[in-house]
């Protein structure tokens, strides 16, 4: 059995602490029975909306000023968007807000699908 090193112990402690900090916030903000709650708000002058699309995989649709923001849920439950895919956030609402922040007033253009 491998010996526990200080580095391994510190890494495990940091991972547990990060999970403890983000998990309750994500659940409290948007989750209801395991799926995100719908939202419709103006954030920094932009209309952001989100709702479940139903379906077998529990899809979720988010729009910024009526244009679809493509989202993906990671295996750990966090969300990323096509605009801010290097910064996972706890909810689709947080992903929409992060996209608005990243766009800095620019329009969200439709994402081409094949």
Buried (B, 14 or more C-beta within 10 A) or exposed (E): EEEEEEEEEEEEEEEEEEEEEBEEEBBEBBBEEEEBBBBEEEBEEBBBBBBBEEEEEEEBBBBBBEEBBBBEBEEEBBBBBBBBEEBBBBBBBBBBBBBBBEBEEEEBEEEEEE
